[in-house]
Every structure is written in C-alpha cells, then in structure tokens.
Amino acid sequence: MKRRDFLKQSAAAGAAAWAAGIAPNVLRAEDKAGTKNPIIGKGEYRYECVHDWGKLPRNIRWQTTHGVAVDEAGFIYIKHQGHGDAVMDTIVVFDKDGNYVRSFGKEYYPGGHGIDVRKEGGEEFLYLSDIYHRQVVKTNLKGEVVWKRGYPKEPGVYQRATQYSPTNVAFAPDGGFYVGDGYGSSYIHQYDKDAKWIRTWGGFGSEPGKMKTPHGLWLDNRPGRTPSLVVADRANARLQYFTLDGKHIGFVNGLLFPAHFDIRGEVLLVPDLHARVSLFDNENKPIVHLGDDAAWIKEVTKMKIRNDPKQWRAGKFVHPHDACFDKDGNIFVVEWVDTGRVTFLRHVS
C-alpha cells in the first residue's frame, strides 16, 4: 500500500514459546485482561474478533501485512512487506491454531504484497505479487520458483519497468490468470496457462473500462452468475466488472476503498482499506459491513492511527488490506498498519 495512493481518496506458555523462539501472540478466547473478545456482524454473519492472531518466531516481526491465503490442507500463508533495517522472510505459514510452520521469501523484501493459492493438477502453487521488484512469481508451497514475470512488453503500454507495479492476481477458469497493475499504470494483463501474454486493457481513468488503482481482482463464478472478472477499482471507490476477455460490464458502487476479494458459496468478501470488511450477496447487495462505524472511519482516514496501536479498538479494523475465508467459513484479515496485524474472525452464527 502506498501512502500517496491512500491520501487520494499470555506466563508459562509464554516462557515456553520464547524458549522455542516463538513470540506469544496466540489465538485465544479472551484477551490479557480476561475480557471476552467482541462479537461483530449480524444474523448468520456474526464473528468473534480475535486480534493479533498467530505465533511469530523472534527473527520475524510483522511490518505492513499485505496478503493472506489458505491452502487445501488449511495452512495459512501471510505475506508482509517487511520494511526495516533487517531483511526478513516475507511469507510466513501457520497451522489452523496459529502455530508457526515455516517461512521464506527474503528475495521479495521489501515488496511483499499479493498472495493467492491455486491447485493445478494434483499440486498447489502460490502466485505472488512483488511491488518492489515489479514482478509476479509462481512458486510451490515451499517457495521454490516455477517462473517469474516482469512487465509485459507485448501491449506496448510501458516505456520503462518503473511504470509497472503488480498488486494482485486472479485466476481464469481455463488455467490462465490476470494481473492487476495496481500501483503502476492501472492496467489489467491477461495470460494463458503457460504464462504467455494474451491481452491488456484498462489504464488510468474513471470512465467505464478505465481504473484508478486496480488493486485486487477475482474470478466471480458464484452460482447462478456468468463467470466474470471483478476488480477492486480502489481509488474510484467501486468494483468494476469485466467479461473474461476484458469487456466492461458494469459497476458496484457504495464501496469506500476496496482492496481485494474472496468468495465462499454465494458470498463475496471485500476487505476495504477504510476500516471495514464487507460481505455481499449473490446480487452484490451488502449483507454486512463488519466494523462499520462512521466516526471511527473518519478518524482512521486521518492517517495517524495506523502508526499507533494504543489507539486501536477491539472489534474495529484500521486498514484491512486483504482477507480470505477458511473451509469452515471463518475469516482471516490482514491490515496495512506499520506493525502489521492479523485478525481471526471465528464464525459464531
């Protein structure tokens, strides 16, 4: 996440953890003071809000957590940018209980951004977006590289590499994929299953087909809908829909600063950088805006709270940058704050 872009619009267990080199941030039913975690949401979409989820090793500290994904076995992959004096792994893997499993990705420091998982044949792969090195990288689940791709030369829309900074990837139903140049020149690039360029569309603007920061994108293939590509057209405060070959379909308005997506059944999940996480039904009507609070949002958008955890409130978000469902319908949220923050939303109804 770029600042200029934003301006536009527990004792024994703890000791044992330290001895093992793990920081004692744990998934818990109560906080340190013994008070219960808040419940947010409504109706069938209520969640226990567990902030500071996951046990980090002492050699890693979160810095602007940017991306989150869950693999078929239920392991959680969290990607952070990692600004600071020391080079750190930018991808950390946890089990479902928040235990550290492994980490990798020093080569993406400090450009850790988008991360998503796709199964191809009998194997799962990670698709990584690196905004500092200006590349998209495909790896296996251990981080071993399959290929790397910089900016596409074929469409002729770039005169230099610095005009390209990919933020997230979406998967096409035929094995191909799409790349959103969210921090570069606001184009969408389509590739086939062999990572060969097919087409490019978009560019900076507000008119249909144009975008201002296409930060996230996703294949919307929910039941009853014609498969299409939905883009978090962030600085335009809207979602924009395209056919799978790049033709503009329409908009979904009423967003604040949408960042990315996930889908479970008929529900579209949209982390919104302006302090809330939204769920939409199959017709893209809002089900609930988790954490929605006008006064809090106004305070957050002043850009000071993200640097001061003492001002953060339980049950409220600061800057949700990515979110995803697990197989049980729980939600993981990662936030664009200096210290990083991972929140586990346990589905309770």
Solvent accessible surface area in square Angstrom, and as a share of the most:
residue,aa,sasa,rsa
1,M,13,0.06
2,K,49,0.21
3,R,138,0.50
4,R,157,0.57
5,D,13,0.07
6,F,3,0.01
7,L,101,0.50
8,K,119,0.50
9,Q,111,0.49
10,S,75,0.48
11,A,109,0.84
12,A,83,0.64
13,A,74,0.57
14,G,6,0.06
15,A,65,0.50
16,A,64,0.50
17,A,18,0.14
18,W,110,0.39
19,A,90,0.70
20,A,76,0.59
21,G,18,0.17
22,I,30,0.15
23,A,17,0.13
24,P,35,0.22
25,N,61,0.31
26,V,33,0.19
27,L,62,0.31
28,R,55,0.20
29,A,75,0.58
30,E,77,0.35
31,D,55,0.29
32,K,178,0.76
33,A,87,0.68
34,G,42,0.40
35,T,76,0.44
36,K,166,0.70
37,N,20,0.10
38,P,42,0.27
39,I,79,0.40
40,I,22,0.11
41,G,35,0.34
42,K,121,0.51
43,G,56,0.54
44,E,123,0.55
45,Y,56,0.21
46,R,90,0.33
47,Y,4,0.02
48,E,17,0.07
49,C,0,0.00
50,V,2,0.01
51,H,23,0.10
52,D,64,0.33
53,W,2,0.01
54,G,2,0.02
55,K,48,0.20
56,L,9,0.04
57,P,12,0.07
58,R,138,0.50
59,N,110,0.56
60,I,7,0.04
61,R,139,0.51
62,W,27,0.10
63,Q,25,0.11
64,T,5,0.03
65,T,0,0.00
66,H,2,0.01
67,G,0,0.00
68,V,2,0.01
69,A,6,0.04
70,V,32,0.18
71,D,10,0.05
72,E,119,0.53
73,A,75,0.59
74,G,17,0.16
75,F,66,0.28
76,I,2,0.01
77,Y,0,0.00
78,I,0,0.00
79,K,0,0.00
80,H,0,0.00
81,Q,16,0.07
82,G,0,0.00
83,H,82,0.37
84,G,38,0.37
85,D,152,0.79
86,A,56,0.43
87,V,82,0.47
88,M,9,0.04
89,D,14,0.07
90,T,0,0.00
91,I,0,0.00
92,V,0,0.00
93,V,0,0.00
94,F,0,0.00
95,D,34,0.17
96,K,144,0.61
97,D,76,0.39
98,G,0,0.00
99,N,53,0.27
100,Y,69,0.26
101,V,56,0.32
102,R,54,0.20
103,S,23,0.15
104,F,28,0.12
105,G,4,0.04
106,K,106,0.45
107,E,88,0.40
108,Y,1,0.00
109,Y,38,0.14
110,P,19,0.12
111,G,0,0.00
112,G,0,0.00
113,H,0,0.00
114,G,3,0.03
115,I,1,0.00
116,D,10,0.05
117,V,30,0.17
118,R,30,0.11
119,K,100,0.43
120,E,51,0.23
121,G,76,0.73
122,G,76,0.73
123,E,82,0.37
124,E,26,0.12
125,F,27,0.11
126,L,0,0.00
127,Y,6,0.02
128,L,0,0.00
129,S,0,0.00
130,D,0,0.00
131,I,15,0.08
132,Y,133,0.51
133,H,78,0.35
134,R,72,0.26
135,Q,25,0.11
136,V,2,0.01
137,V,0,0.00
138,K,17,0.07
139,T,0,0.00
140,N,27,0.14
141,L,34,0.17
142,K,123,0.52
143,G,13,0.12
144,E,112,0.50
145,V,70,0.40
146,V,76,0.44
147,W,34,0.12
148,K,98,0.41
149,R,82,0.30
150,G,40,0.38
151,Y,56,0.21
152,P,8,0.05
153,K,155,0.66
154,E,109,0.49
155,P,36,0.22
156,G,54,0.52
157,V,42,0.24
158,Y,19,0.07
159,Q,135,0.60
160,R,141,0.51
161,A,48,0.37
162,T,83,0.48
163,Q,42,0.19
164,Y,2,0.01
165,S,1,0.01
166,P,0,0.00
167,T,0,0.00
168,N,4,0.02
169,V,4,0.02
170,A,1,0.01
171,F,34,0.14
172,A,7,0.06
173,P,86,0.54
174,D,102,0.53
175,G,25,0.24
176,G,1,0.01
177,F,3,0.01
178,Y,1,0.00
179,V,2,0.01
180,G,0,0.00
181,D,0,0.00
182,G,5,0.05
183,Y,16,0.06
184,G,32,0.31
185,S,30,0.19
186,S,4,0.03
187,Y,46,0.18
188,I,0,0.00
189,H,0,0.00
190,Q,14,0.06
191,Y,10,0.04
192,D,41,0.21
193,K,136,0.57
194,D,78,0.40
195,A,4,0.03
196,K,134,0.57
197,W,75,0.26
198,I,67,0.34
199,R,86,0.31
200,T,30,0.18
201,W,30,0.11
202,G,14,0.13
203,G,3,0.03
204,F,128,0.53
205,G,9,0.09
206,S,52,0.34
207,E,96,0.43
208,P,85,0.53
209,G,17,0.16
210,K,69,0.29
211,M,0,0.00
212,K,56,0.24
213,T,10,0.06
214,P,0,0.00
215,H,0,0.00
216,G,0,0.00
217,L,0,0.00
218,W,51,0.18
219,L,23,0.11
220,D,0,0.00
221,N,86,0.44
222,R,3,0.01
223,P,79,0.50
224,G,88,0.84
225,R,65,0.24
226,T,116,0.68
227,P,59,0.37
228,S,6,0.04
229,L,0,0.00
230,V,0,0.00
231,V,0,0.00
232,A,0,0.00
233,D,0,0.00
234,R,0,0.00
235,A,6,0.05
236,N,27,0.14
237,A,24,0.18
238,R,22,0.08
239,L,0,0.00
240,Q,0,0.00
241,Y,12,0.04
242,F,1,0.00
243,T,44,0.25
244,L,50,0.25
245,D,58,0.30
246,G,12,0.12
247,K,127,0.54
248,H,64,0.29
249,I,95,0.48
250,G,20,0.20
251,F,71,0.30
252,V,22,0.13
253,N,108,0.55
254,G,59,0.57
255,L,9,0.05
256,L,55,0.27
257,F,0,0.00
258,P,0,0.00
259,A,0,0.00
260,H,2,0.01
261,F,1,0.01
262,D,18,0.09
263,I,33,0.17
264,R,108,0.39
265,G,51,0.49
266,E,91,0.41
267,V,18,0.10
268,L,0,0.00
269,L,0,0.00
270,V,0,0.00
271,P,0,0.00
272,D,0,0.00
273,L,0,0.00
274,H,16,0.07
275,A,0,0.00
276,R,16,0.06
277,V,0,0.00
278,S,0,0.00
279,L,0,0.00
280,F,4,0.02
281,D,47,0.24
282,N,31,0.16
283,E,123,0.55
284,N,19,0.10
285,K,119,0.50
286,P,80,0.50
287,I,36,0.18
288,V,15,0.09
289,H,45,0.20
290,L,1,0.01
291,G,10,0.09
292,D,69,0.36
293,D,39,0.20
294,A,87,0.67
295,A,79,0.61
296,W,5,0.02
297,I,23,0.12
298,K,141,0.60
299,E,69,0.31
300,V,0,0.00
301,T,46,0.27
302,K,110,0.47
303,M,10,0.05
304,K,148,0.63
305,I,3,0.02
306,R,20,0.07
307,N,77,0.39
308,D,45,0.23
309,P,61,0.38
310,K,193,0.82
311,Q,83,0.37
312,W,39,0.14
313,R,129,0.47
314,A,72,0.56
315,G,4,0.04
316,K,44,0.19
317,F,0,0.00
318,V,0,0.00
319,H,0,0.00
320,P,0,0.00
321,H,2,0.01
322,D,4,0.02
323,A,1,0.00
324,C,10,0.06
325,F,22,0.09
326,D,25,0.13
327,K,154,0.65
328,D,87,0.45
329,G,3,0.03
330,N,18,0.09
331,I,0,0.00
332,F,3,0.01
333,V,0,0.00
334,V,0,0.00
335,E,0,0.00
336,W,8,0.03
337,V,0,0.00
338,D,53,0.27
339,T,66,0.38
340,G,7,0.07
341,R,9,0.03
342,V,1,0.01
343,T,0,0.00
344,F,14,0.06
345,L,0,0.00
346,R,106,0.39
347,H,66,0.30
348,V,51,0.29
349,S,49,0.32
